[in-house]
Amino acid sequence: MTNLLSARDVRVLADSLGLKPTKQRGQNFVIDPNTVRLIVAAAKLEGPQTVVEIGPGLGSLTLGLLDAGHRVVAVEIDALLASRLPDTVHQFAADVFTRAEEAGEPEPFALVHADAMRVTELPEELGAPTALVANLPYNVAVPVLLHFLATFPSIRQVLVMVQAEVADRLAAPPGSRTYGVPSVKGQWYGEVVRAADIGKNVFWPAPNVGSGLVRITRRETPRIGDRAAVFAAVDAAFAQRRKTLRSALSGWAGSATAAEAALTRAGIDPRARGETLTVDDFAALVDAHAANRAEDGDAGDAS
């Protein structure tokens, strides 16, 4: 059985590296094995899967995923942490590597030393990633999450630990106070739910805020539509939350009149605000705006 990292193990590893966690990279390491087991269980991964883990740090969650029988592709930007991680997983999960060798299978772990926001390909020997499970650095959590969902459509299940406030925003329903850009963009890909709360004391160093687990189950059928165009409309709608959509979308549509025409065509009240629209509403809005522009162009050609 794989030995998960204890609080003492984490500190010993950190001391051996001369590591001092930095806020700049959002480094807060999980020191509680039970929390690691909770995260792995909350992911609800059925059968052995290829899991991409972003920001593995010292390897606490990596070992939990290997212990559960999954293959792990770890993406780490920090050179110091990346240099130590392979030795850690081989030391603490030796039985996992032994079983893979005896079965004639590839090693169940691969490391990618890179900035997660720049990763567009992953090692092929473990297969395409089918899940993303990570304790995401708080300062880049949403951009990294959306980048991987867009870049790797093979990812069907996501479980990420993020700052509690970010977790609330990601899982917020339309009309709620916390509903915004992360909510809509996350829901473009699938169902987003708040899975659990995580306290501060399971980390070293302890963060100033609580954390939350968010699970995303990707839609069986990908959405039809121009994702970039929909996301541009979402950004515009929430850039000035207090304004009506007619006003907030005037720059996006070209004018307040064009915004109102698109909203009306999509069946949306121009006096409404962005937080009342679902992701389907935004998609309908983009389609309506494109149709209006096409008709205006046809009318101009005819004249």
N, C-alpha and C positions, 0 to 999 in steps of 0.2 A: 504494500500500500504506500502511496506517495505521502511523504511527510510535508505538511503545509508549514509555512513560515510562522513562527511564534514572534512575539514582540522582541524577545531576546535575539532571535535569529536575524530579524530585520536590523537591529542596532549593531550586531556583530558584522553583518555584511556592509552596512554603511561605514562603520569604523575602518574596516579593511580597505575601503575605497577612499577614505578621507572625505566622505560625502557629507555635504551640508545642503539639505533641501532648500530650493529657491522658490520664492513666490512667483518669479518671472515665468517659470515653466509649470507653475501649479503643482508642485511636487508635494503630495501628501500621501504617505505610504500606508496601506492597510496592514495592521499588526495583529488582527484578530482572526484566527482560522475559522471561527464560526460565521463571521461576516462573509468570508470568502465562500463558504459553503452556501450561505443564503443567496449570494449573488448568482452563483452557478445554478442553483435550484430555480431561482426566479426567472432565469433565461428560458426555461422550459424547452430545452433542446432534446429532441427525440433521436436516439441512436447516435453513434459516433458521427461528428460533423467536423468540417474544417472551419475553425473559428479564427477570425482576425481580431487581435487584441491591440489596441492603440495605447501607447504609454504604459507598458508593462512594469516599468520601474525596476524594483528589486525582484519581482517575480511572484508575488503572493497569489495573484489571481491566475497567472500562467500555470502555476502548480495545481491550483484547484480545477482548472479546465482539463489539464492532462490527467489528473486523478479521476475525473468523470469519464474518461475514455475518448476525449476529443483530440483532434490534431490542432495545433496552435501555430499561427503565423503572427509573430509579435513585431509591431512597428514601433521603434524607439528612436527618438531624435537625439537624445543625450549620449554622447560618445562614451562617457565613463560608465553609465548604466548598461549600455549595449555591450561593452567589453566584458562585463561580468555575467550577464544573464545566461549565456549558454552553459557556463560552468555550474551555475546555480541549479538550473533545471536538470542537468545530468547528475548532479550530486543528490538532490532531494527527490528526484523522480527516476532513479536508476532502474527500478523495476519496469517502468513504462517503456524505456528504451530497450531493455532486455527482451521483453515480450515482442516488440516490433522486430527486433533482429532475428529472434527465433522463428517468427512467422514469415521472414523474408520480405517484410514491408519497409517502406522508407521511414526514416526517423520521424516521429510525430511532432517535431518542433522545427520551426525555421525562423530566423531573425532577419528583419529588414531594418537596417540602420538608415533612417531617412526622416525627413519632415513629412508627417502624415498628410498635410495639405498638398504635397507634391507627388504623392504616390498614385500612380495610374496602373501599375502592374504589380502582381505578387508572384512569388515562386510557384512554379507549376507542379512541382513534385508532390505537393499535398492536395492538389485539386483546387478548383475554384472555391472561394470562401462561401459558405452557406449561412454563416452567422457572424455577427459582430457583438462581442462582449468586452466591455472595457470600463475602467475607472478613468473617465476622460479628464484631462487637465481643464480646470474650470474656465480659464481665460480663453480657450478656443473650442469649447465643447460643441456648440451648435454648428459652426462652420465645418469642423472636422466630421461631425455626424452626417451632415447634408452632403459633403463631398463624397463620402464613402457610399452613401445610398445612391447617389447619381452615377458614380464611377463603376460600381460593382453590382449590377442587377441580380447576380446570383445570390446575394445576401437576402435571405428570406426572413430571418429573425434577428432582432436587435435587443440587447439589454445593456443599458449604459447607466453608470452612476455619475450624476452631475450635481451641481449646487442645487439645493432644495428649490430656490426661486426659479431656476432654469427648468427644473423638472415640472414645476407647476405650469410654467408657460408652455412647455412642449405638449403637455397633456390637457391643456385648457380647452373647453368646448366653446363654440361661438356664443357671443353674448356675455361671457364672463369677464371679469375685471382683468384677468391675466392673459386673455386671448390676444394673440398678436402674430407677428411675422413667424417666429419659430413654430407656433401652433399650426398655422396654415401650411407651411412648407413641410413639416413633418407629416401632416395628414395627407399630403399629396401622395406619399408613398404607401401609406397603410394606416392601420388602426394603432393609435398611440394611447397607452394607459400608464398611469402611475402605479408602480408595482410595490414599493415599500419606502419607508423612511430609514435613513441611516444616521446614527448619532455621531458626535464629534470625537468621542474617546476611542474609537476603533482605528484612528489614524495617528501616524507620527510624521511630522508634528500635527497636533490637533488644529484643524482649520477654525476660523472664526464663525463659520456658519454651518448649518446642518446640510446633509446631502439627501438625495432621493434617487431611487431606481426608476427608470422609465423603460418600458418594453414597447417595441414597435413590431407589429406583424405585417409584413408587406402584403399588398393586395395580390390576389391570385392572378388577376388580369391587370396589366399595367394601364394606367390612364392614357387615354388618347388625347393628344393636344400638345401644344408647344410649351414645355415646362418653363423655359427661360422667359417667354412672354407672360405667362401666368405669374411667375415670381416677380417680374418687374411691376406688374399691376399691384401685387400684394405689397411690395416695398413702398410704392407710391401711396397706397391707401392708408398705410399706418405711419407714414412719415409725419403726418399732421393729424393725430388721432381726434382732435376736437372738431376738425372741420367735417362738413358733409362730404360725401363721396363726389358730388358734382364739383366741389371746389378742390378737394384733395387730389383728384385724378385729372385736373385740368392740364397740368404739365405733361402727364403720361399720354393723354388722349390728343393733345395739341391745342385744346381750348376747353373752357367750361361747357360750351355748347356741345362739342363733340363728346365730352364725357357724359353729359346728360342723355344724349342720343343713344350711346352705347348702353348705359344703365337701363334706360327705358326699354330698349330692345331686348335686353336680357331679363326683363321682368323684375328689376331691382329699383326700389325707390331712390331717386337721386338725393333725397334728403337724409338717407340712412348714413351710418358711419361704418368704417371698415370692420369693426369688431362684431358686427351682426352678420357678416357674410361667411358662408361655408366655403371650403375649397372648391366645391362644385359651382358655387355662385361666381367665384373668381374665374373659373374656366369658361363659364357661360358668358361672362363679361368680355373676356378676351375674344371669344368667337364673334360676339355681337359687334365689337369694335372693328374687327377685321372685315366683317360683312358690310358694315357701313362704309368703310374706306373703299372696299371693292366697288360698291354701288356708286359712290361719289366719283371714282375713277372712270367707271363706265359712262356715267352721265357727262363727264368732261370730254371723253372721247367722242360721244355722240354729238356734242355741240360743235 
